């Protein structure tokens, strides 16, 4: 993942988590909704990173326990 895309996911995730913390005073349901969106955004960032690595062929081998 290039630096710009990584920065986008980091900043947008932190902004959503911060917004969720601020919204706790206003509405617990709204804060929970924004937190769910933040969690999905973080997961989307990890999924995008893996997808880009797979396209580039840089996937490390899976370890078997």
Buried (B, 14 or more C-beta within 10 A) or exposed (E): BEEEEEEBBEEBBEEBBEBBEEBEEEEEEEBEEBBEBBBEBBEEBEEBBEEEEEEEEEEEEEEEE
